[in-house]
Amino acid sequence: NAGVTQTPKFQVLKTGQSMTLQCAQDMNHEYMSWYRQDPGMGLRLIHYSVGAGITDQGEVPNGYNVSRSTTEDFPLRLLSAAPSQTSVYFCASSYSRGGKLFFGSGTQLSVL
Amino acid sequence: GQQLNQSPQSMFIQEGEDVSMNCTSSSIFNTWLWYKQDPGEGPVLLIALYKAGELTSNGRLTAQFGITRKDSFLNISASIPSDVGIYFCATMDSNYQLIWGAGTKLIIKP
């Protein structure tokens, strides 16, 4: 099993550009989430989903959109990138909310 | 929002040494989790604790859920090079969302 797959691994954007970070899981997990990791700050929840068609905001949702059209995929969209969005982004999934989280290997994003 | 205080921020140790790190909170929680993040990878769950006073081992790792339910510690015995990485504590709020510590970076001196 591949587990949680994130693409791309690295990305450089200019301020104002848009892009989508992809996340897919093959474990039939209902719960999926996006985190950002900044030095010295641990992981902060951006958005999460408890099932297809259901999404909700986390701690730091501003500037990010998500959708969940299938159980497997949970893309994260940056509509107009800002330097403050330079970070490492992790997608994670679990069988249910509160269950053991499985993380992808991350996307390192730089916004110039 | 709620915060977890994780210490130390970083540790420089010699191979073979024992390591101890801890995590404290001002609030009571019912779950404590310890994750490890290898360089360039996402965090992986090491140990989960669900009961005050619980002591759980996973190989050379031992973690305890504090009696007050406001703290937890993680010990690593006889450290080896593959132990390097960032160790995160985490707990769960009433909505089952994880609250994360800032991490302890473990570096092994050559």
Backbone of each chain as ProteinMPNN parsed JSONL, in Angstrom:
{"seq_chain_A": "NAGVTQTPKFQVLKTGQSMTLQCAQDMNHEYMSWYRQDPGMGLRLIHYSVGAGITDQGEVPNGYNVSRSTTEDFPLRLLSAAPSQTSVYFCASSYSRGGKLFFGSGTQLSVL", "coords_chain_A": {"N_chain_A": [[0.826, -1.197, 0.0], [0.456, 2.292, -0.783], [-0.191, 4.257, 1.058], [-0.381, 7.518, 2.258], [-0.151, 9.852, -0.212], [1.569, 12.615, -1.379], [1.805, 15.301, -3.651], [3.223, 18.201, -5.314], [6.648, 17.425, -4.256], [8.353, 19.538, -3.838], [7.926, 23.058, -4.311], [8.037, 26.215, -5.882], [6.676, 29.383, -5.808], [5.49, 32.488, -7.173], [4.495, 35.522, -5.601], [1.008, 35.894, -5.499], [0.427, 33.964, -7.389], [-1.439, 30.96, -8.133], [-2.039, 27.641, -6.919], [-2.405, 24.059, -6.605], [-2.079, 21.728, -4.077], [-1.649, 18.304, -4.038], [-3.253, 15.464, -2.563], [-3.569, 12.109, -1.8], [-5.038, 9.114, -0.576], [-4.906, 5.594, 0.006], [-6.172, 3.966, 1.799], [-8.778, 3.846, 2.432], [-9.682, 5.717, 4.263], [-11.808, 7.736, 6.234], [-11.39, 10.223, 7.409], [-9.559, 13.115, 6.642], [-6.881, 15.487, 6.501], [-5.195, 18.698, 6.458], [-2.084, 20.075, 7.314], [0.146, 22.697, 8.294], [3.631, 23.201, 8.734], [5.787, 25.066, 10.558], [8.966, 26.42, 11.503], [9.733, 25.799, 14.896], [7.092, 25.873, 15.689], [5.507, 23.662, 15.717], [2.808, 21.651, 14.435], [0.142, 22.957, 12.583], [-3.323, 22.962, 12.112], [-5.009, 23.232, 9.046], [-7.278, 22.734, 7.267], [-9.903, 20.281, 7.407], [-11.511, 17.09, 6.788], [-14.284, 15.007, 7.281], [-15.388, 13.151, 5.713], [-16.396, 12.262, 2.336], [-17.522, 15.062, 0.563], [-17.745, 16.664, 2.792], [-16.297, 19.268, 4.518], [-14.238, 21.224, 6.746], [-13.078, 24.06, 8.67], [-9.828, 24.488, 10.089], [-7.37, 25.52, 12.428], [-5.877, 27.52, 11.094], [-7.125, 28.596, 8.539], [-7.24, 30.656, 6.617], [-6.73, 31.873, 3.346], [-6.582, 29.478, 2.102], [-8.229, 26.85, 0.312], [-10.325, 23.936, 0.279], [-11.593, 20.812, -0.985], [-13.632, 17.853, -1.078], [-14.272, 15.532, -3.01], [-14.119, 12.842, -3.423], [-13.523, 9.83, -1.488], [-10.833, 9.235, -1.512], [-9.247, 11.479, -2.261], [-7.949, 14.706, -1.393], [-7.478, 17.677, -2.09], [-5.53, 20.685, -1.631], [-5.943, 24.063, -2.063], [-4.265, 26.997, -3.001], [-5.217, 30.168, -3.521], [-4.194, 32.712, -4.089], [-1.075, 33.102, -3.734], [0.957, 33.992, -0.909], [3.892, 35.382, 0.671], [3.804, 34.677, 3.392], [2.765, 32.174, 3.362], [4.776, 30.446, 2.872], [6.067, 27.414, 3.738], [6.11, 24.068, 5.165], [3.962, 21.62, 4.045], [1.679, 19.226, 5.191], [-0.267, 16.403, 4.514], [-2.686, 14.367, 6.078], [-4.249, 11.33, 7.154], [-6.893, 9.38, 8.657], [-8.639, 6.493, 9.955], [-10.943, 7.247, 11.277], [-12.255, 10.267, 12.759], [-10.11, 11.373, 15.274], [-8.74, 9.039, 15.305], [-5.734, 7.015, 14.709], [-3.325, 8.896, 13.075], [-2.063, 9.003, 9.782], [0.62, 10.209, 7.991], [1.5, 12.027, 4.994], [4.535, 12.558, 3.028], [5.069, 15.22, 2.777], [5.036, 18.611, 1.402], [7.226, 20.992, 0.363], [6.918, 24.341, 0.275], [7.74, 27.374, -1.233], [7.19, 30.819, -1.311], [7.807, 33.54, -3.218]], "CA_chain_A": [[0.0, 0.0, 0.0], [1.218, 3.526, -0.838], [-0.487, 5.084, 2.213], [-0.767, 8.885, 1.915], [0.76, 10.348, -1.241], [1.476, 14.049, -1.628], [2.586, 15.881, -4.743], [4.625, 17.859, -5.525], [7.51, 17.396, -3.079], [8.862, 20.903, -3.7], [7.279, 24.012, -5.22], [8.335, 27.626, -5.702], [5.662, 30.223, -6.421], [5.612, 33.938, -7.019], [3.349, 36.115, -4.915], [-0.171, 36.07, -6.34], [0.129, 32.767, -8.177], [-2.288, 29.963, -7.49], [-1.651, 26.258, -7.167], [-3.084, 23.027, -5.828], [-1.293, 20.627, -3.52], [-2.456, 17.093, -4.148], [-3.143, 14.445, -1.518], [-4.395, 10.931, -2.046], [-4.783, 7.973, 0.318], [-5.489, 4.349, -0.509], [-6.499, 3.151, 2.961], [-10.217, 3.987, 2.64], [-9.89, 6.513, 5.462], [-12.851, 8.764, 6.138], [-10.887, 11.508, 7.897], [-8.335, 13.632, 6.022], [-6.576, 16.814, 7.024], [-4.004, 19.404, 6.0], [-1.348, 20.824, 8.318], [1.378, 23.359, 7.902], [4.669, 23.108, 9.752], [6.742, 26.178, 10.539], [9.996, 26.19, 12.529], [9.442, 26.169, 16.279], [5.658, 26.071, 15.948], [4.735, 22.431, 15.627], [1.902, 21.484, 13.304], [-1.122, 23.696, 12.726], [-4.369, 22.416, 11.251], [-5.541, 24.209, 8.099], [-8.644, 22.282, 6.973], [-10.066, 18.849, 7.551], [-12.72, 16.518, 6.204], [-14.675, 13.759, 7.95], [-15.927, 12.253, 4.703], [-16.622, 12.881, 1.027], [-18.519, 16.123, 0.541], [-17.776, 17.397, 4.071], [-15.027, 19.881, 4.911], [-14.372, 22.223, 7.802], [-11.868, 24.842, 8.892], [-9.012, 24.241, 11.26], [-6.843, 26.657, 13.191], [-5.322, 28.562, 10.223], [-7.699, 28.323, 7.217], [-7.275, 31.807, 5.697], [-5.852, 31.786, 2.185], [-6.597, 28.099, 1.603], [-9.511, 26.199, 0.061], [-10.274, 22.491, 0.087], [-12.813, 20.116, -1.386], [-13.487, 16.401, -0.914], [-15.27, 14.936, -3.902], [-14.009, 11.392, -3.282], [-12.904, 9.422, -0.232], [-9.39, 9.108, -1.658], [-8.499, 12.695, -2.587], [-8.243, 15.896, -0.583], [-6.536, 18.707, -2.556], [-5.459, 21.979, -0.944], [-5.745, 25.118, -3.06], [-3.858, 28.349, -2.645], [-5.8, 30.963, -4.602], [-3.296, 33.828, -4.378], [-0.017, 32.801, -2.772], [1.63, 35.078, -0.209], [5.116, 34.9, 1.338], [3.478, 34.076, 4.695], [2.383, 30.782, 3.137], [5.99, 29.629, 2.775], [5.965, 26.452, 4.831], [6.022, 22.671, 4.749], [2.565, 21.218, 4.167], [1.469, 17.788, 5.352], [-1.6, 15.823, 4.473], [-2.765, 13.211, 6.975], [-5.56, 10.682, 7.14], [-7.126, 8.349, 9.662], [-9.867, 5.737, 9.718], [-12.028, 8.1, 11.75], [-11.793, 11.434, 13.52], [-9.568, 10.937, 16.55], [-7.975, 7.811, 15.126], [-4.304, 7.147, 14.426], [-3.088, 9.662, 11.859], [-0.984, 8.628, 8.885], [1.017, 11.419, 7.289], [2.292, 11.998, 3.778], [5.929, 12.975, 3.237], [5.146, 16.673, 2.817], [5.351, 19.48, 0.265], [7.932, 22.199, 0.803], [6.469, 25.432, -0.585], [8.342, 28.699, -1.049], [6.51, 31.881, -2.051], [8.766, 34.651, -3.312]], "C_chain_A": [[0.864, 1.252, 0.0], [0.971, 4.37, 0.401], [-1.026, 6.446, 1.787], [0.289, 9.448, 0.961], [0.51, 11.826, -1.487], [2.331, 14.42, -2.824], [2.252, 17.352, -4.885], [5.39, 17.795, -4.211], [8.046, 18.791, -2.781], [8.128, 21.806, -4.699], [7.727, 25.42, -4.868], [7.289, 28.426, -6.464], [6.048, 31.686, -6.296], [4.356, 34.438, -6.312], [2.212, 36.335, -5.905], [-0.516, 34.872, -7.206], [-0.777, 31.819, -7.394], [-1.73, 28.576, -7.786], [-2.453, 25.332, -6.265], [-2.078, 21.992, -5.371], [-2.195, 19.392, -3.501], [-2.189, 16.157, -2.98], [-4.088, 13.308, -1.846], [-4.024, 9.845, -1.048], [-5.533, 6.756, -0.215], [-5.887, 3.408, 0.618], [-7.996, 3.208, 3.296], [-10.54, 4.741, 3.942], [-10.964, 7.575, 5.229], [-12.301, 10.149, 6.455], [-9.596, 11.873, 7.169], [-8.127, 15.066, 6.474], [-5.321, 17.373, 6.381], [-3.417, 20.197, 7.158], [-0.254, 21.634, 7.628], [2.344, 23.32, 9.087], [5.661, 24.231, 9.553], [7.726, 25.975, 11.682], [9.558, 26.661, 13.907], [7.966, 26.291, 16.622], [4.855, 24.777, 15.889], [3.867, 22.412, 14.385], [0.605, 22.232, 13.571], [-2.112, 23.23, 11.666], [-4.954, 23.497, 10.361], [-7.018, 23.913, 7.816], [-8.699, 20.785, 7.212], [-11.393, 18.405, 6.944], [-13.03, 15.198, 6.904], [-15.338, 12.783, 6.968], [-16.156, 13.002, 3.401], [-17.765, 13.879, 1.106], [-18.591, 16.978, 1.784], [-16.393, 17.947, 4.374], [-15.289, 20.916, 6.003], [-13.032, 22.886, 8.025], [-11.149, 24.386, 10.147], [-8.574, 25.536, 11.904], [-6.415, 27.817, 12.298], [-5.831, 28.408, 8.795], [-7.556, 29.435, 6.176], [-6.251, 31.658, 4.587], [-5.83, 30.412, 1.54], [-8.039, 27.623, 1.386], [-9.302, 24.709, -0.08], [-11.615, 22.002, -0.45], [-12.561, 18.625, -1.2], [-14.585, 15.734, -1.744], [-15.239, 13.41, -3.85], [-13.4, 11.073, -1.921], [-11.389, 9.508, -0.318], [-8.632, 10.427, -1.717], [-8.93, 13.9, -1.758], [-7.249, 16.995, -0.977], [-6.655, 20.002, -1.748], [-5.119, 23.042, -1.971], [-5.315, 26.423, -2.418], [-4.306, 29.251, -3.789], [-4.885, 32.102, -5.043], [-2.167, 33.779, -3.357], [0.619, 34.067, -2.203], [2.879, 34.535, 0.461], [4.853, 34.247, 2.691], [3.04, 32.619, 4.572], [3.586, 29.885, 2.831], [6.035, 28.713, 3.989], [6.133, 25.052, 4.267], [4.603, 22.201, 5.048], [2.462, 19.697, 4.231], [-0.013, 17.462, 5.246], [-1.588, 14.6, 5.384], [-4.165, 12.623, 6.905], [-5.658, 9.684, 8.281], [-8.465, 7.689, 9.382], [-11.096, 6.552, 10.136], [-11.432, 9.268, 12.5], [-11.322, 10.959, 14.889], [-8.774, 9.654, 16.472], [-6.512, 8.078, 14.83], [-4.114, 7.824, 13.076], [-1.899, 9.107, 11.088], [-0.672, 9.847, 8.022], [1.662, 11.097, 5.944], [3.686, 12.534, 4.068], [6.131, 14.478, 3.068], [5.426, 17.34, 1.493], [6.017, 20.731, 0.825], [7.619, 23.317, -0.188], [7.189, 26.729, -0.225], [7.592, 29.698, -1.914], [7.401, 33.112, -2.031], [8.049, 35.977, -3.53]], "O_chain_A": [[1.884, 1.301, 0.687], [1.849, 5.146, 0.779], [-2.006, 6.527, 1.047], [1.472, 9.51, 1.294], [-0.615, 12.24, -1.768], [3.442, 13.917, -2.989], [1.118, 17.746, -4.61], [4.825, 18.085, -3.156], [8.179, 19.18, -1.621], [7.757, 21.371, -5.79], [7.79, 25.781, -3.693], [7.047, 28.167, -7.643], [6.83, 32.068, -5.426], [3.287, 33.836, -6.422], [2.407, 36.88, -6.991], [-1.636, 34.773, -7.706], [-0.862, 31.876, -6.167], [-1.036, 28.372, -8.781], [-3.088, 25.761, -5.301], [-1.32, 21.445, -6.172], [-3.328, 19.426, -3.023], [-1.07, 16.062, -2.475], [-5.265, 13.525, -2.133], [-2.853, 9.671, -0.711], [-6.615, 6.858, -0.792], [-5.936, 2.193, 0.427], [-8.426, 2.68, 4.322], [-11.524, 4.448, 4.622], [-11.017, 8.217, 4.18], [-12.702, 11.136, 5.838], [-8.667, 11.071, 7.082], [-9.084, 15.773, 6.791], [-4.497, 16.639, 5.835], [-4.128, 20.891, 7.884], [0.203, 21.298, 6.536], [1.949, 23.393, 10.251], [6.298, 24.334, 8.505], [7.365, 25.42, 12.719], [9.071, 27.781, 14.067], [7.614, 26.754, 17.707], [3.63, 24.81, 16.002], [4.165, 23.084, 13.398], [0.041, 22.145, 14.661], [-1.78, 23.119, 10.486], [-5.351, 24.557, 10.845], [-7.892, 24.736, 8.09], [-7.672, 20.105, 7.219], [-12.266, 19.216, 6.633], [-12.141, 14.369, 7.096], [-15.792, 11.71, 7.366], [-16.114, 14.232, 3.369], [-18.833, 13.585, 1.642], [-19.391, 17.911, 1.852], [-15.427, 17.19, 4.477], [-16.404, 21.413, 6.161], [-11.987, 22.365, 7.633], [-11.763, 23.959, 11.125], [-9.311, 26.522, 11.924], [-6.566, 28.976, 12.684], [-5.035, 28.111, 7.905], [-7.732, 29.189, 4.982], [-5.08, 31.364, 4.826], [-5.139, 30.202, 0.543], [-8.94, 27.944, 2.161], [-8.238, 24.26, -0.507], [-12.629, 22.697, -0.374], [-11.412, 18.184, -1.169], [-15.668, 15.421, -1.248], [-16.224, 12.758, -4.194], [-12.824, 11.949, -1.275], [-10.724, 9.815, 0.672], [-7.488, 10.495, -1.269], [-10.11, 14.086, -1.464], [-6.271, 17.217, -0.263], [-7.726, 20.357, -1.257], [-4.114, 22.932, -2.672], [-5.903, 26.89, -1.442], [-3.821, 29.109, -4.911], [-4.81, 32.421, -6.23], [-2.276, 34.334, -2.264], [0.796, 35.067, -2.899], [2.934, 33.35, 0.79], [5.597, 33.355, 3.099], [2.955, 31.91, 5.575], [3.421, 28.696, 2.56], [6.042, 29.179, 5.129], [6.279, 24.865, 3.059], [4.105, 22.363, 6.162], [3.072, 18.981, 3.437], [-0.874, 18.143, 5.804], [-0.59, 13.882, 5.451], [-5.138, 13.326, 6.632], [-4.65, 9.206, 8.802], [-9.312, 8.235, 8.675], [-12.128, 6.554, 9.465], [-10.248, 9.264, 12.837], [-12.035, 10.234, 15.582], [-8.194, 9.221, 17.467], [-6.095, 9.231, 14.713], [-4.665, 7.389, 12.065], [-0.862, 8.784, 11.667], [-1.559, 10.44, 7.408], [2.283, 10.049, 5.77], [3.993, 12.917, 5.197], [7.255, 14.963, 3.201], [5.976, 16.73, 0.576], [5.442, 21.438, 1.653], [8.009, 23.247, -1.353], [7.239, 27.125, 0.939], [7.379, 29.463, -3.104], [7.712, 33.656, -0.972], [8.696, 37.019, -3.633]]}, "seq_chain_B": "GQQLNQSPQSMFIQEGEDVSMNCTSSSIFNTWLWYKQDPGEGPVLLIALYKAGELTSNGRLTAQFGITRKDSFLNISASIPSDVGIYFCATMDSNYQLIWGAGTKLIIKP", "coords_chain_B": {"N_chain_B": [[-5.294, 29.733, 21.312], [-5.245, 26.441, 22.824], [-2.169, 25.308, 24.272], [0.742, 23.27, 24.134], [3.579, 22.771, 26.09], [6.674, 21.913, 25.198], [9.699, 20.381, 26.044], [13.246, 19.579, 26.102], [13.94, 22.184, 23.596], [15.86, 21.374, 21.788], [18.321, 18.76, 21.612], [21.612, 17.75, 22.106], [23.322, 14.873, 21.891], [25.432, 12.094, 22.858], [26.02, 9.081, 21.045], [24.543, 6.219, 22.408], [23.812, 7.333, 24.802], [21.184, 7.965, 27.229], [17.978, 9.466, 26.706], [15.744, 12.062, 27.611], [12.627, 13.653, 27.442], [9.963, 16.078, 27.752], [6.493, 17.05, 28.079], [4.145, 19.516, 28.755], [1.02, 20.832, 29.963], [-1.471, 23.348, 30.602], [-3.984, 22.493, 30.846], [-6.195, 19.707, 31.46], [-5.945, 16.569, 29.891], [-7.117, 13.641, 28.119], [-5.727, 11.991, 26.513], [-2.475, 11.24, 25.418], [-0.021, 11.597, 22.969], [2.876, 10.485, 21.225], [4.946, 11.416, 18.61], [7.306, 10.823, 15.958], [9.387, 12.568, 13.715], [11.182, 11.973, 10.93], [13.93, 13.386, 9.068], [12.751, 15.171, 6.244], [10.409, 13.758, 6.047], [6.991, 12.861, 6.968], [5.403, 13.037, 10.254], [5.4, 10.143, 12.42], [3.472, 7.963, 14.342], [4.556, 7.016, 17.537], [3.991, 6.18, 20.218], [0.981, 5.797, 22.052], [-0.986, 7.06, 24.682], [-3.512, 6.52, 27.066], [-4.455, 6.634, 29.636], [-4.293, 7.978, 32.895], [-1.207, 7.878, 34.552], [-0.372, 5.722, 33.102], [2.174, 3.688, 31.723], [4.058, 3.053, 28.966], [5.871, 1.026, 26.693], [7.902, 0.902, 23.742], [9.975, -0.854, 22.25], [13.094, 0.595, 22.631], [11.986, 2.856, 23.556], [10.13, 4.62, 26.01], [7.158, 5.825, 27.37], [5.22, 7.954, 29.481], [2.075, 8.723, 30.906], [1.196, 11.447, 32.708], [0.257, 11.606, 36.193], [-1.307, 13.787, 36.949], [-2.604, 14.311, 34.642], [-1.798, 16.36, 33.067], [0.604, 16.271, 31.873], [3.303, 14.597, 30.111], [5.957, 12.28, 29.532], [8.781, 11.276, 27.512], [11.123, 8.762, 27.162], [14.216, 7.691, 25.779], [16.248, 4.985, 25.508], [19.749, 4.211, 25.432], [20.695, 5.614, 22.954], [20.777, 5.608, 19.349], [22.154, 6.237, 16.04], [19.945, 6.39, 14.223], [17.941, 7.465, 15.721], [17.832, 10.18, 15.476], [16.009, 13.172, 14.776], [12.845, 14.881, 14.886], [10.883, 15.013, 17.723], [7.555, 14.94, 18.581], [5.082, 15.842, 20.925], [1.601, 15.306, 21.403], [-1.836, 16.023, 21.95], [-5.396, 15.586, 22.453], [-8.26, 17.511, 21.726], [-11.651, 18.283, 22.84], [-13.082, 18.012, 20.525], [-11.84, 16.062, 19.165], [-9.629, 16.946, 17.781], [-6.175, 17.271, 17.099], [-3.74, 18.685, 19.264], [-0.64, 20.178, 19.127], [2.715, 19.92, 20.392], [5.708, 21.981, 20.113], [7.88, 20.517, 19.414], [10.85, 18.49, 19.934], [14.095, 18.56, 18.963], [16.322, 16.091, 18.146], [19.702, 15.538, 18.145], [22.549, 13.751, 17.268], [25.776, 13.711, 18.417], [28.737, 13.452, 16.52]], "CA_chain_B": [[-5.714, 28.36, 21.511], [-4.512, 25.675, 23.826], [-0.791, 25.071, 23.898], [1.548, 22.309, 24.861], [4.961, 23.215, 26.254], [7.535, 20.746, 25.026], [11.097, 20.72, 26.318], [13.884, 20.79, 25.602], [13.719, 22.457, 22.169], [16.803, 20.533, 21.061], [19.247, 18.012, 22.456], [22.797, 17.193, 21.471], [23.72, 13.774, 22.761], [26.363, 11.11, 22.314], [25.433, 7.77, 20.801], [24.587, 5.37, 23.593], [23.225, 8.024, 25.955], [19.735, 7.957, 27.395], [17.355, 10.756, 26.383], [14.452, 12.288, 28.254], [11.959, 14.882, 27.032], [8.627, 16.081, 28.332], [5.448, 17.885, 27.497], [3.215, 19.915, 29.806], [-0.121, 21.64, 29.558], [-2.224, 23.945, 31.703], [-5.292, 21.834, 30.853], [-6.226, 18.251, 31.604], [-6.294, 15.838, 28.679], [-7.351, 12.208, 28.289], [-4.887, 11.262, 25.571], [-1.173, 11.812, 25.067], [0.58, 10.901, 21.837], [4.243, 10.875, 20.868], [5.266, 11.183, 17.205], [8.665, 11.141, 15.514], [9.503, 13.008, 12.335], [12.503, 11.859, 10.318], [14.169, 14.479, 8.109], [12.132, 15.038, 4.93], [9.241, 12.885, 6.101], [5.938, 13.253, 7.88], [5.471, 12.394, 11.573], [4.907, 8.778, 12.57], [3.091, 7.712, 15.732], [5.412, 6.079, 18.28], [3.309, 5.664, 21.402], [-0.261, 6.463, 22.443], [-1.304, 6.855, 26.095], [-4.922, 6.849, 27.237], [-4.881, 6.515, 31.031], [-3.384, 8.632, 33.826], [-0.275, 6.961, 35.184], [0.009, 4.647, 32.174], [3.565, 3.64, 31.267], [4.048, 2.173, 27.796], [7.157, 0.923, 26.016], [7.963, 0.48, 22.346], [11.416, -1.063, 22.071], [13.905, 1.403, 23.549], [11.214, 4.046, 23.928], [9.154, 4.483, 27.082], [6.416, 7.061, 27.591], [4.292, 7.899, 30.606], [0.975, 9.676, 31.026], [1.328, 11.947, 34.071], [-0.86, 11.403, 37.116], [-2.169, 14.97, 36.942], [-3.175, 14.361, 33.284], [-1.368, 17.596, 32.411], [1.948, 16.145, 31.337], [3.758, 13.305, 29.65], [7.364, 12.304, 29.159], [9.27, 10.215, 26.617], [12.516, 8.39, 27.351], [14.84, 6.817, 24.801], [17.444, 4.412, 26.13], [20.867, 3.814, 24.576], [20.39, 6.204, 21.649], [21.514, 5.186, 18.162], [22.061, 7.295, 15.016], [18.632, 6.518, 13.58], [17.012, 8.17, 16.614], [17.79, 11.622, 15.169], [14.769, 13.631, 14.193], [12.07, 15.745, 15.762], [9.875, 14.282, 18.486], [6.412, 15.789, 18.919], [3.976, 15.374, 21.742], [0.31, 15.806, 20.941], [-2.978, 15.553, 22.705], [-6.627, 15.707, 21.681], [-9.275, 18.316, 22.396], [-12.97, 17.658, 22.955], [-13.557, 17.755, 19.158], [-10.936, 15.049, 18.606], [-8.572, 17.543, 16.982], [-4.887, 17.186, 17.784], [-2.988, 19.874, 19.691], [0.749, 19.716, 19.004], [3.854, 20.641, 20.929], [6.582, 22.552, 19.083], [8.877, 19.529, 19.027], [12.203, 18.396, 20.47], [14.986, 18.087, 17.907], [17.384, 15.254, 18.697], [20.889, 15.513, 17.289], [23.575, 12.901, 17.871], [27.106, 14.232, 18.14], [29.581, 12.413, 15.908]], "C_chain_B": [[-4.883, 27.662, 22.561], [-3.102, 25.385, 23.336], [-0.194, 23.975, 24.747], [2.965, 22.854, 24.917], [5.861, 21.999, 26.221], [8.974, 21.171, 25.264], [11.939, 19.45, 26.415], [13.553, 21.015, 24.125], [14.629, 21.591, 21.32], [17.753, 19.877, 22.053], [20.394, 17.513, 21.601], [23.306, 16.091, 22.398], [24.747, 12.899, 22.054], [25.611, 9.806, 22.063], [25.596, 6.919, 22.046], [23.987, 6.016, 24.833], [21.718, 7.814, 26.009], [19.203, 9.381, 27.192], [16.037, 10.863, 27.125], [13.897, 13.623, 27.806], [10.546, 14.884, 27.601], [7.732, 17.129, 27.695], [4.474, 18.232, 28.614], [2.123, 20.807, 29.25], [-0.764, 22.258, 30.785], [-3.604, 23.297, 31.832], [-5.132, 20.332, 31.027], [-6.633, 17.621, 30.276], [-6.408, 14.349, 28.964], [-6.495, 11.338, 27.381], [-3.567, 12.001, 25.415], [-0.563, 10.943, 23.978], [2.005, 11.398, 21.648], [4.506, 10.44, 19.431], [6.748, 11.478, 16.978], [8.637, 11.514, 14.046], [10.95, 12.865, 11.884], [12.685, 12.995, 9.32], [13.522, 14.196, 6.752], [10.904, 14.161, 4.892], [8.162, 13.468, 7.006], [6.081, 12.534, 9.211], [4.859, 10.988, 11.556], [4.607, 8.556, 14.048], [4.001, 6.663, 16.353], [4.629, 5.385, 19.381], [2.054, 6.487, 21.652], [-0.584, 6.078, 23.881], [-2.718, 7.34, 26.353], [-5.377, 6.894, 28.69], [-3.843, 7.164, 31.932], [-2.517, 7.594, 34.523], [0.224, 5.866, 34.263], [1.458, 4.803, 31.74], [3.605, 2.631, 30.133], [5.408, 2.194, 27.12], [6.972, 0.446, 24.583], [9.438, 0.333, 22.014], [12.203, -0.281, 23.109], [13.19, 2.662, 24.007], [10.228, 3.71, 25.043], [8.476, 5.827, 27.271], [5.467, 6.874, 28.755], [3.294, 9.033, 30.538], [0.982, 10.15, 32.476], [0.059, 11.78, 34.903], [-1.824, 12.577, 37.112], [-2.942, 15.118, 35.632], [-2.815, 15.647, 32.552], [0.021, 17.473, 31.826], [2.228, 14.708, 30.889], [5.256, 13.411, 29.386], [7.695, 11.112, 28.26], [10.743, 10.0, 26.92], [12.977, 7.49, 26.216], [16.106, 6.28, 25.451], [18.467, 4.049, 25.06], [20.687, 4.294, 23.136], [21.341, 5.702, 20.555], [21.317, 6.234, 17.076], [20.685, 7.465, 14.391], [17.579, 7.159, 14.488], [16.924, 9.661, 16.302], [16.483, 11.968, 14.482], [14.094, 14.583, 15.161], [10.976, 14.914, 16.417], [8.785, 15.266, 18.909], [5.517, 15.09, 19.93], [2.694, 15.976, 21.169], [-0.762, 15.273, 21.873], [-4.238, 15.904, 21.919], [-7.638, 16.55, 22.428], [-10.637, 17.609, 22.364], [-13.611, 17.38, 21.598], [-12.679, 16.743, 18.428], [-9.906, 15.643, 17.65], [-7.28, 17.52, 17.794], [-4.333, 18.569, 18.1], [-1.542, 19.419, 19.782], [1.706, 20.569, 19.827], [4.738, 21.114, 19.783], [7.712, 21.605, 18.673], [10.181, 19.628, 19.781], [13.079, 17.799, 19.38], [16.143, 17.341, 18.547], [18.518, 15.157, 17.688], [21.94, 14.676, 18.004], [24.938, 13.407, 17.438], [27.971, 13.127, 17.559], [30.717, 12.0, 16.83]], "O_chain_B": [[-3.939, 28.227, 23.112], [-2.867, 25.236, 22.137], [-0.562, 23.775, 25.904], [3.492, 23.34, 23.916], [5.812, 21.154, 27.115], [9.419, 22.197, 24.749], [11.432, 18.383, 26.762], [12.962, 20.151, 23.478], [14.229, 21.122, 20.254], [17.962, 20.361, 23.165], [20.197, 16.938, 20.53], [23.673, 16.349, 23.544], [24.909, 12.951, 20.834], [24.674, 9.472, 22.789], [26.661, 6.901, 22.664], [23.686, 5.328, 25.809], [21.068, 7.531, 25.003], [19.89, 10.363, 27.472], [15.303, 9.883, 27.256], [14.616, 14.621, 27.79], [9.991, 13.827, 27.899], [8.161, 17.962, 26.896], [4.023, 17.347, 29.342], [2.281, 21.446, 28.21], [-0.614, 21.742, 31.893], [-4.31, 23.526, 32.814], [-4.068, 19.769, 30.77], [-7.561, 18.092, 29.618], [-5.852, 13.857, 29.946], [-6.529, 10.11, 27.463], [-3.537, 13.225, 25.295], [-0.585, 9.715, 24.057], [2.307, 12.569, 21.877], [4.322, 9.277, 19.07], [7.36, 12.267, 17.697], [7.963, 10.876, 13.237], [11.838, 13.55, 12.393], [11.705, 13.512, 8.783], [13.713, 13.125, 6.176], [10.402, 13.848, 3.812], [8.393, 14.445, 7.718], [6.794, 11.535, 9.303], [3.94, 10.694, 10.791], [5.408, 8.923, 14.908], [4.202, 5.581, 15.801], [4.607, 4.158, 19.466], [2.052, 7.708, 21.489], [-0.469, 4.912, 24.257], [-3.096, 8.429, 25.921], [-6.547, 7.161, 28.962], [-2.646, 6.936, 31.762], [-3.005, 6.577, 35.016], [1.161, 5.149, 34.614], [1.912, 5.904, 31.429], [3.227, 1.474, 30.318], [6.027, 3.249, 26.988], [6.042, -0.291, 24.255], [10.076, 1.28, 21.553], [12.012, -0.46, 24.312], [13.746, 3.449, 24.773], [9.579, 2.664, 25.026], [9.145, 6.859, 27.326], [4.968, 5.774, 28.992], [3.626, 10.157, 30.162], [0.795, 9.342, 33.385], [-1.056, 11.81, 34.382], [-3.032, 12.387, 37.255], [-3.835, 15.959, 35.53], [-3.435, 15.993, 31.546], [0.572, 18.456, 31.332], [1.514, 13.764, 31.227], [5.766, 14.482, 29.06], [6.998, 10.097, 28.249], [11.524, 10.952, 26.933], [12.228, 6.633, 25.747], [16.949, 7.058, 25.898], [18.122, 3.642, 23.951], [20.544, 3.489, 22.216], [22.515, 5.419, 20.792], [20.399, 7.048, 17.176], [20.297, 8.586, 14.062], [16.444, 7.37, 14.061], [16.033, 10.341, 16.81], [15.927, 11.18, 13.717], [14.699, 15.033, 16.134], [10.236, 14.2, 15.741], [9.068, 16.296, 19.521], [5.232, 13.899, 19.808], [2.718, 17.027, 20.529], [-0.613, 14.221, 22.494], [-4.147, 16.464, 20.827], [-7.862, 16.346, 23.621], [-10.743, 16.469, 21.91], [-14.566, 16.609, 21.51], [-12.774, 16.594, 17.21], [-9.367, 14.933, 16.802], [-7.287, 17.72, 19.009], [-4.447, 19.499, 17.302], [-1.237, 18.412, 20.421], [1.533, 21.782, 19.943], [4.554, 20.712, 18.634], [8.418, 21.862, 17.698], [10.579, 20.708, 20.218], [12.845, 16.68, 18.925], [16.857, 17.888, 19.388], [18.326, 14.752, 16.542], [22.194, 14.865, 19.194], [25.223, 13.518, 16.246], [27.947, 11.995, 18.042], [31.52, 11.138, 16.471]]}, "name": "protein", "num_of_chains": 2, "seq": "NAGVTQTPKFQVLKTGQSMTLQCAQDMNHEYMSWYRQDPGMGLRLIHYSVGAGITDQGEVPNGYNVSRSTTEDFPLRLLSAAPSQTSVYFCASSYSRGGKLFFGSGTQLSVLGQQLNQSPQSMFIQEGEDVSMNCTSSSIFNTWLWYKQDPGEGPVLLIALYKAGELTSNGRLTAQFGITRKDSFLNISASIPSDVGIYFCATMDSNYQLIWGAGTKLIIKP"}
